[in-house]
Amino acid sequence: MKKSPLTTISQYMTGKVSRWIVIAAWIIVTVVLTIAWPPVSETEVNNAPNLSEDSPSVEAENLIKEKFPNSSGVPALLTWHNEAGLHEENLKAVQEMSEDLSNKPLEGQSSTPPLHKMPIPALQEMISKDGTTLVQPIFFEENIETGVLEKNLEKIKEQVEEKVSYDSFATDIDDPDKLSTRVTGPVGIQVDATSLFEGADVTLLIATVLLVLILLLVIYRSPILAIIPLIGVGFAYMILSPILGFLADEGWITVDSQAIAIMTVLLFGAGTDYCLFLISQYRDELRKVKDKRKALIHAFKEASGAIAMSGLTVVIALLVLIVAKYGAYHRFAIPFSLSIFVMGIASLTLIPALLSVMGRASFYPFIPRTPEMEEEMAKKKGKPVRIRKEKSRFGNWVGTIVTTKPWIIIIACLVFFGAFSMYSSQIKYTYDLLSSFPEDMPSREGFQVISDAYSPGELAPVQVVIDTEGKTVDVVKELQKHNLVDTVSAPQNGVDHENLKVYDVTFNVNPYSAEAMEAIPELRDAAEQALTQSDISSAESKVWIGGQTATQYDTMITSNEDTDLIVPLIIVFISILLLAYLRSIVAMLYLVGTVVLSYSAALGLGWFIIHNVLGVDAIQGAIPLYAFVFLVALGEDYNIFMISSIWKKRKYMPLKQAIKEGVSETSGVITSAGIILAATFAVLATLPIQVLVQFGIITALGVLLDTFIVRPFLVPAITTVLGKFAFWPGKLKRVQEKEN
């Protein structure tokens, strides 16, 4: 009789010699790649652009750099603050600092105002109205490496400490007696953001490993079994790191700290799940079959299809991010999808080989044995045979209730999910990077000082450029009509194009707020109106708006466009995969529908906790898409694993019995896997970065909803109600025979 491909593969993974070849191959590949290629941590780029060159704000920035070189550069805002009021000694320190920066510019420094050449009375005019604060801008070249900026900020701190004779950067900004200094603005924010992610990498890895190890020990109570999945994940990570490092080093992809942080969580969470699917099946087979190799071969045949299908679903869903225009989304595609692909291979090769080597000892001290083996051991020890529970009592109860009272289950689930899905419409979004920072971060403290002492818009003014075509245009008047505009500067002419003029516009609100972002198209309309009033045709092509607020506005627009494209693409691809695997249009529709409903409910429940419990006013605008990609893809994992069991059992037993048995059989492993996956995402909530905290909370909640409601209750109940139509257009055929 011809062997199936799965039988051939499983026999190779479990052979006395071939299993060692598999393990050796993983070790050799890992060593070779580690030596040959750089680790991904050495190729991270944390200041890669997120917007394309044709984005309005990017076009404006490029025009400003070209035509207004004096105004180009990224500012670091050195904030001098004294609650008791800046006095002459403080101002002398400012001038000494200015002289140092002018005589010995920092690396990449493009310019800085010559404050040392100004008399003290003139400098006093630059102090805020309350007399407490002065802002000293230091401009750096565009696209300068973050590492260089970090070194520059350290030098600035050293130089300031020399001038004031103590560490004013460590002084509390509310100190009534001492001078305090902070660096904020785009440079300060960029450096702080990078340091947060860099610090999070190691913390996240250690916390995730320890958490998974503890959970595995609690669930399986076996030290060996707890280590085996971590070995698989560890090898996958060690192979993945140099592969991504090579791709990044060649310039084929760009990776950043945020992507690697989330990838680590995904690898450990989803990777451990795939290992558990096989381990659980192996344990069940060891209780039926005495020969440990035959048990593993049978377990591999039973679990490998669902594991491969689950992995492929996640890989495809994550790979869809490659079509995104927004850089942060696009950069996630390869690391995320490749991590699941490599982990999937490890789950189907390395893990079976390791289990084959360890055999029943993998489960020590609770070793699974056949009834005959239990009797034999009991006789040798002179003890009664220990009765083992074959099935979970809870799993049995769930299987019974979903097949006897399906409509009650469906209605209750729809009410619960519907309520939180409706609540998700109340979510407020922000693209304010500062709100992601801890309140004691230097750049955020510096921004608060400027906001209190000056107009908050001075942190990041908007730059409006117009082409006057040589005509007189009163754009200042039109811009100042806007209620959020605080000041509009005098125009500056282009160096080789006098008809081009740039105006610095400061808001009277936080320039990173949603309110300020919404003003960008209104400012554009005002500038176009001014040009039209001066009889300038095609005004819409003669206005450019740059600055941080304009960049955030384009970020919001681009992100929304990506969401509108990526969400339906993911749904379509997952639907096609489910249709190919299950060969049922009806099953495909309700499996996709339930995870989408679960996602929207998780978003609402997450917002309820983040807003009402944690007191956050708005979540980061990228969260919905991040959460959708992960929850829809990972949610289908559990559906696939459970529905596969039902699909197989319905061939030789009544459908309701197959549903009951399938739910009961998979409840333990899926619950364990869901807890581990949710816990790994919850680790993100311990980091000091709000975007990861919010993503971690919502994703963890979504996984738990899938694990404890969608998979055990909603999907089986729907399958029960639909009956044979759940398999349409396939036919429900029962074969009265035992499984091989």
Buried (B, 14 or more C-beta within 10 A) or exposed (E): EEEEEBBEBBBBBBBEEBBEEBBEEBEEBBEEBBEEBBBBBEBBBBBBEBBBEEBBBBBBBBBBBBBBEEBBBBBBBBBBBBBEEBEEEBBBBBBBBBBBBBEEBBEBBBBBBEBBEBEEEEBBEBBBEEBBBBBBBBBBBEEBEBEBBBBBBEBBBEBBBEBBEEEBBEBEBEBEEBBBBBBBBBBBBBBBBBBBBBBBBEBBBEBBBEBBBEBBBEBBEBEBBBBBBBBBBBBBBBBBBBBBBBBBBEEEBBBBBBBBBBBBBBBBBBBBBBBBBBBBBBBBBBBEBEEBBBBBBBBBBBBBBBBBBBBBBBBBBBBBBBEBBBBBBBBBBBBBBBBBBBBBBBBBBBBBBBBBBBBBEBBEEEBBBBEEBBEBBEEEEEEEEEEEEEEBEEBBEBBBBBBEEBEEBBEBBEEBBBEBBEBBEEBEBBBBBBBBBEEEBBBBBBBBBBBBBBBBBBBBBBBBBBBBEEEEBEBBEBBBEBEBBBBBBEBBBBEEEEBBBBBBBBBBBBBBBBEBBEBBBBBBBBBBBBBBBBEBEEBEEBBBBBBBBBBBBBBBBBBBEBBEBBBEBBBEBBBEBBBEBBBBBBBBEBBBBBBBBBBBBBBBBBBBBBBEEEEBEBBBBBBBBBBBBBBBBBBBBBBBBBBBBBBBBBBBBEBBBBBBBBBBBBBBBBBBBBBBBBBBBBBBBEBBBBBBBBBBBBBBBBBBBBBBBBBBBBBBBBBBBBEEEBBBEBEBEEEEEEEE
